[in-house]
Amino acid sequence: MLIGDSITQGSAGDYTWRYRLWEHLQDPGTTPVDLVGPHQTLNEGSDAYVDPQFDQDHAALWGNTLAFPKDDPKQLAVDYDPQVAVVLLGLNDLTWLDGTAAEVETAMRWWIGQLRAGAPGVDVVVVHIPNIDRPRVTETNARFDSMAADLDTPEERVVTAAADVGFVPSTPDAVEDTYDPAHPTSRGELKIAAAVADALSQLGIGAPYPRPVPRPALGPRWGAKLSGTAGHGSVSLRWRSAPGTTGEVVWARDLTAHRHWRSRSDVVQTGELEVTRLRNGHRYRFRVRPVKGWARATDTSSNLVTLRPHRA
């Protein structure tokens, strides 16, 4: 059972690290794994996974915290009787609730106790909070390691997953493992999944994740539906973005002058843009490329639209 907050649940247009882990656990020779939990959807009830062909059951909800669980951990364990519970929680406790590292550790200990009470013999993987640029995260992760060593027994294992090791939080100008201050890009999803896979292998489930971890392309995987009309020295573009896309960048190419593609806008969130200062009589080709948060796609775009500005 994969338990968490928005980092685990994901939002429209994501694969999620849950998918990445499930995909790894399908390797030949691996004992089949059944993911369990009360939820199947992404944030706000979306079912717009990039690839929905996986076991979507989970116990993660946007905004979840250790201090104020959205699902009672003991009842989750009673209802689903997991052999292993993977818990990635604590970031919201440190940020929204301004909790201390000691308070988060105490809350995680309580969670483990509740899971054990509901499903005696359950093993627990405590996942390090990957967002090492946020206050008190490094101290909290160190406390998780000490706590796991203290609570680990042969009958009820507790191990940690080092999702923070090698995780590179992003900024608007340097995007790597997050597309905003908290949520993972495709690269971040893979790093979290790899850390969890390594921890599960300690419990006899699957193999460690192969290294190096791949670095897939960033940004949304689906393009918008683009249309437009030509005017005098301009064109009016309109589009409908795919689920999970927060904006688009407009690109244009002057076919008549044999020019290369170049961007004609910053991120546009309105679904339309008038492109001006075009030459009447020239044929222009347009596309829009999707953006999610700070992550801009460089290999995904809308359909192509060709227009010729003209005098009225």
N, C-alpha and C positions, 0 to 999 in steps of 0.2 A: 504494500500500500504506500503510495507516494503522497506525502502530506506536506502542504506548504501554503504559500501566499501567491501573489501575482507572478513571481519568478517561476513558479512551478505550473500554475494554471495556464499562463500565456494569454494572448489576445489574438483577435482576428488577423490572419495572414502569417501566423507563426507555425513552425514545425513543433516547437516546444522541446525542452530537453527530455521530457517524458518520451516523446517519439524517438529521439536519438538513442536513449537507453534501450527502449523496446527493440529498435532495429539492431542494436549490438547484440542483444540477448537472443536474436534469431539465428545466430551463427550455427552452422552445422555442428552437432555434437553437444550442444548446450541443452540441458534439461529444460523443457518448456516452462515458461513463467506466466502466471495469470496475474495481471494487475487488477486490483480490487479497489472499491471505494464508491461513494454515493454520487459522484459527479462525472460527467463526460465532456462537458462543454468548456469552451474558452470564456474569457471575461464577457459579461453581459449576455450570457447565453448563446454566444456565437458558436456555430459549428464550422467556421471557415478555416479549418486547418489547411496548410499547404498540401499535406498528404494525409487524408483521413483514414488510410488503411492501416490502422494499428489498434491495439487495445487501449481505448481512451479512458477507462475507469481510473479515477483518482480521488483524492481527498484534499484538494487545494482550492483556495478561494482568494480572490483579490482582497487585499487589506487584512488578511488573517494575521493574528499575532499569537504569541505564546501566552501572554497575560489574559487575553480575552478571546478564547477560541471560537471560531464560527461554527465548528462541529466539535461536540464533546469528545475528547480523545478516548475516554473509557468506552463510550457507547460505540464509537467507530470500531474499536477493537472487538467488542462483543458482537456487533452486527456482521463484521467481515472476517473475523478470526484470521488475521494475516500471520504468516510465518515470519515475515520481515516487514518492519515499518521503516520507511526512509523519511526523515523529517528535515526539511529545509525551512526553518523559521527563525525569526529574531531580528531581521533588519528593521521591520516596522516597529518593533519594541524599542530599538535603539534610536530611531529617528522620530516617528510620529509621537511615541509615548515618552521619548527622552529618557529611556531606561539606562541603568548602568550595566556594565558587563556582568557584575555579580548578580544583579536582579534577573538578567536574561538566563544566566546559568541556573539559578534557582528555579525559574519557570520551566526550563528544559528538563531538569530533574523531576519536577512534578509531572510533566507530560510523560516521561518514560515510566514513572510509577503508575500512571493511569493506564497506559497501554499494556503494561504487564498485568495490571489487575483485570483488565478486560479480556486479555488473551495470554494466559500464563504460558511461559516458554517462548514468547515472541523475541526475536532478535531485533535490535534497533540500529539503524545507520543514522548518525547525526551528521548532517552535511554542514561543513563550514560555510559561513556567509561569504559569498564570493566578492562582495563589493568592498574591497580593502581600502578604498579611498574615503569611506564614510567613517565618522568618529566612532571609536570604541570597538570597531569590528575586529581588529587584530587581537585585542585583549580578549574579546569574547570567544574567538576561535581557539585561543590558547586554553581558555577555561573549559571549552568543550572537550579538548583532548584530555585534560586532567580528569574531568568528570567521567569520560568514557572509561579511562583506566580504572577509576574507582568503582564504577557500576558493572563492569564487564565480569560475567561469570561463565563457567562452561555450559550452564543450562540456559542462560539468557544473555546472549552476547550484546555488547555495545561497542561499536567501532565508529570512527569518524571518516568522513570523505573530504579530502583536501581540495575542495572546489576553489579555494582562494589561490592555490599555488599556480602560478603562470597566468592567472586571470588578469586581464588588462582593462580596467574601467576606461570608458571613453570620455572625451570632451567634444563639443560641437565641431572642433577643428581637427580632431584626431580620433576617428571612430574605429574601434576594434571589437570589444566583447560586450558592450552595451549600446543601445540606441537612444538612451536617455540616462539619467543618473542611477537607474536601478535595474532595468529590464534587459535580458540578454539578446544580443544579435544571434545570427546563425552560428557564429564562431563561439560566442559565449555559451550557447546551448550545448555545443559539442564538448566544451571543457567541463561543464557541470556534469554532463552525462558520463564523461570519461572518469571523473573522480568517483562518481557513485558506482560505476562498474568496477573500478578497482576495489572499492570497499566491499561490494557484494562478493567479489571473488574470494575475499578473506573468509566469507561465510559459506563458501563452497557453491556459490551461484555464479555461473558463467566464468569467463576469463577476464583478466585485466584488459583495459582498453589499449589497442595498439598505439604506439607512438612513432612519429609525431602525430599529434591530433591535427586533422585536416583544417584548412582555412578556407571555407567556402565563401562565395561572393556575398557581399552585404546587400541590404535593402530588400524591399518586397519582391516576391517571385512572380507576381501577376501584373500585367500591364493594364492600363485604362482603355476604355473605348473612346476614340477620338473622332471628332468631326469638325468641320469648319466651313466658312464662307469667305470669299475674296471681296475686297473693297478697293477703294482708291488708295494705292500705296500702302495697303494694310491687309491683314486677314483677321477674322474673328474666329478663335478656336474655342471649342467646348469639349468637355470630356466627363466621363463617369469613371471615377477611380475604383479600383478593386478593394475588397474588404481589407481593413488594416492599414491602408495607405493614408498617410496624414497630409500629403501634398505631392505636387508634381513639378518637375523642372522641364520647361519647354525648350526643345532643340529644333533648329532649322538648318536647311541646306539649300543654297541657291543652285539649282540644277542647270540653269541657263549659263551661269558664269562658271560652272564646274567647281564650286566651292566645297570645302569639307564641312562636316557637321560642326555647329557651334551652339552653345546655350544662348537662349534669348531671354532668360528670366532667372530670378532666384526662385526659391520654393514658392509655388502658388497653391493656395488652399481653397480657392473659390470655385474651381471647376471651370473657369473660363479666363481667357486673356486675349486682348487685342494686341497683335504684333504690328508695329508701325515702322516707318522708314524703310519700306520695301520698294523695289523698282517695278513700276508698272510694266507688264509684258513679260516679266521673268517668271519662270516656273520655280516654285519653292516646294520643298518637301518638309513636312513637320512630323514630329513625334513628341510624346511626353514620357519622361522617365520617373518612376515612382520613388517616393521617400517615405520612410517611417521614422519619426523622431529625427535623430541626427544621421541616420544611415541612408545614404543615397545609392540606388541601384545603378550599376554601370553596365549591366548585361541584360537588363529587362526593360522593355518599353511598350508603349501602346502600338496599335496599328499605325501605319504610315498614311498620311494625307497629303495629296499634292494639290496646290492651288496656284492660280495666276492672278496677282493683283492687276486692276485695270481702272481706267477712268470711267466714271459713270456716264 
